Amino acid sequence: MTITAALVLFAVLWFMLLFMALPLGQRSQEEDGERVAGTPASAPINPMIGKKMFWVTVVTICLWVPLCLFIVYGPVTIADLDFYGRNR
C-alpha cells in the first residue's frame, strides 16, 4: 500500500463517517420553536461541527489502522480473490 493509497483510504473513511455523524443529535429551529429570520425552519440550532469532527477523526483512526494493517500484512491477496482462475 502506498502513502497515497493510505491517505485516500483515510479521507474516504473520514468523509463517509462525517456524513453519517452530521444528522446525529440535531434539533431544527422548527422543533425548538425559535426561528431566526431569513433561515429555513429545518436549519439546525447547534450543529456541534467541531465536536463531531473530533469524534469522527478518532473513530476513523480506529478503523483506518486495522484496515491498513490488513491490506499490507493480511492473509487475503488478489490471487485469493481470483474466482475465475485467470491469475494461476
Phi, psi and omega in degrees: 000129179276167178297321179296317178296321179295319179292322177294318177299317178297315182295318179296314178298315183299310181293322178297316179291325178296315180294333175284328185274337184303316182281353183291130176072019182276140171238129180274166178296327179294319179293326182278338179086003179243098183261129177276135181299137178088003179240153177289156180293339181274001180294138181289151179280303179227095186289343179053048185298314182299316179296317180293321179295322177298309183291328176295321178294318179298313180293322179298317179297320180294332177270326186290317182299309178297325178295316178297318179295322178294320180293318183282312186249003188293163182280350183259127177242174178297323180296328178291334181269001181278093184279344185258000176073028182279330185255036180250000000 
